[in-house]
Amino acid sequence: MKEIKDFIKYDEPVITIRELYKSFGDLHILRGVNLDLYRGENLVVLGRSGTGKSVLIKIIAGLLQADNGSVEVLGHNLINISPRDLQALRLKIGFSFQSSALYDSMTVRENLEFPLVRVNKQLRRKEINEAVIGVLEAVDLLQSIDQMPSELSGGQRKRIGIARTLILKPEIMLYDEPTAGLDPITCIEINKLINQVQDRYKTSSIIITHDLACAKSVGDRIVMLLDGSFERQGNFDEIFDTEDPRVKPFYDYNFIK
Amino acid sequence: MISKTVDKYLIELAEIHRFVIRFFKEVFVGPYEFKEIVRQCYEIGVKSLPLISLTGFIIGIVFTKQSRPSLADFGAQAMLPALISIAVVRALAPLVTALIAAGKVGSQIGAELGSMKVSEQIEAMEVSGINPFKFLVVSRVVATSVMIPILMLYVALVALLGAYLNIAQNEATSIVVYFTEVFDAITFRDIFSSVIKSLVFGFTIGIVGCYQGYTSSKGTEGVGRAANWAVVMSMFLIFIEELVIVQLLQFIPQ
């Protein structure tokens, strides 16, 4: 089990979601989701494929609109937020995509500089270089600074994707399947990096995954999305202390029982 | 079934309308992505030069060769430079440039934005506080709208040179006399009309390519479809626009 960090403030939610509903046509994905993310914590969201985990964090990042309910991020209600306020709010949210979403036509350096120079136009070349080198050191990939994304491995791409979000110094990190498609050793490295990001940048994070090793390693708290809402939450042992047929196969499969 | 198809068609039409309106809203409001616009102008303009030069030159030669017998029947070979000039400047150069650009540039834009969309790169821009519409769409549409008229003037010149090559082989006409006759046959109105026509064609190629790519879905299949539809749709629209603009230009006094 992961040790409890003393900087987590369980009386200070940074994301508050109440009675959130989202459908695509006749498909009702989220059905009355309630969720709090507290300052400094790593919250793992578990659930089967297609249960709406990614939809949930895309709503939090303002990429999708909720049908009903309230989503409050750092004090801003996303339901009636103006485009300008949403753009400003997004700078405080880092989103690590499942596919890494690196810009193929740019080198690693250009990928990292791209959001930075647009957000902060007054930065001098020296400050930009320092910021780029700083985040590349944080993800331990300084040697890849001039490589193209196509020259990187899956794990390296994930790390650069995380570095690109860190360069804007976000308060909240959203990880969409950070270990999907990676070998076990690279998974361990990514899990370690997620914990390092939490310690070093004091970010509050939501980690979407169905990799239980990842959940156990990075999660301060775990919630499980079942039938469109969160029915189970707690630490790793509390979540899987059940005979619920919707939950038990998760554990059995991941730990080969 | 029919109602569903009609619904889908109308929804798509409304989405295209919204896309075009959004372009006009964003193109006149800063901040501008000048560096990206210049990069796109280079990609669209300079990188199309080899293909467009070859095509323009060949069209000039072939058109002259095919036109000569008809004029020769009336002993009017001397009218060749004037005929070529009017045909190339008024019709061939704008249309050929637009069709080649639709194939090369339109498909490139559709495929590029389509693959960016399916690999979540457009969403990545959005969550980084960057306006992807302005960076990707506005810059490309501005670049095609600027570069297609310039390419059209270049194609006209190359086609006229190709035509001269054929004329020089068959008639003893000097290049100075040839170009004097070429420019005597056309007016400023002809060049101006063709530039305006090319501007419309350039805008069409850019906006159609961007719309297809920016709204693509269904993974890699969607990327192929975006590239394909970008070409088919813009070529279709270019012919319709050609027809409409030619009718409208009749009302402009000489």
Interface residues (C-beta under 8 A of the other chain):
Chain A: K58 A61 G62 L63 Q87 A88 R90 L91 I93 G94 F95 F97 Q98 S99 A101 L102 Y103 D104 F114 P115 R118 V119 R164 T165 L168
Chain B: S115 M116 S119 E120 Q121 E123 A124 M125 E126 V127 S128 G129 I130 N131
